[in-house]
Amino acid sequence: MKNITKLVTGLTFLGLVGLGTPNYIQAQTYIKTQKNYLKAQNQTKEQTQETNPWFDKKYKMYFEIEKAEDMGGTSFTSPLVPTKFYKELRAWLTSFPKEYKSGDIWLYYNDLNDDGFYEYIYNVKYEGPITIIEKFRFYSKTEKIEEKIDYTLDFREFETGFPADEQKQILEKKYKEITQKEAYDIGEDFVKRAMDLLNVQDEFSRFNPDPLDSLIREEKYQWEVGWKEGKKKFTRTGFPIYKHFSEQEIKKLEDFLNK
């Protein structure tokens, strides 16, 4: 069920499947393309490790999977998830031991429909004085909005000892029901990230954590704060904020970085 739902969702979002029966030839072409893509990823893994400092072996990826039924309940709730969910996979990257539960980035996968498919994915990154929360909501073929995703970008003031949902919000941007065309208008990197986040759940298992390990290190590298023109700015952005945010919104973020 998970694989079928995920495949249809991914194909539909990329425009390879219409609202009716999937096109078998196009689906096979997509699967072949994905295999070639994964092969290319493996070939460039060493290069990625050289350019991405988060591949340093001092950082370890840990993960946990919780089901509501295993915790004696019927569902979970979270301040960062808009609805109840039944299963959660959470992973984090850290230089500390696992029992510290301290991470430079946290990645969460939530199953909203109790069907084995994680359709709500969000990550929490700590970048200097700013905490960045990104949320992706994918829609399965059984739901009404098959070809669209929701995306939220939430910037907060980092406060030691406080969870992300309790930190003061600086700026939040919500994009509801992004179409396939709009996603590509945002940028091909945005589409690639969305599909990488979605697809890893089909490659990952508790006995094969490597795909999730690589993904969380790449996700941490997507955002970076550095010095540019004598001021702190985002020198790397997972979402093209300098292209799609207003001057006032960018100024608000940069003023906070430099205060």
Buried (B, 14 or more C-beta within 10 A) or exposed (E): EEEEBBBBBBBBBBBBBEEEEBBEEBBEEBEEEBEEEEEEBEEEEEEBBEEBEBBEEEBBBBBEEEEBEEEEEEBBEBEBBBEBBBBBBBBBBBEBEEEEEEBBBBBBBBBBBBBBBBBBBBBBBBBEBBBBBBBBBBBBBEEEBBBBBBBBBBBBEBEEEEEBBEBEEBBEBEBEEBBBEBBEEBBEEBBEBBBBBBBBBBBBEEEEBEBBBBBBBBBBBBBBBEEEEEEBBBEEBBBEBEEBBEEEBBEBBBEBBEE
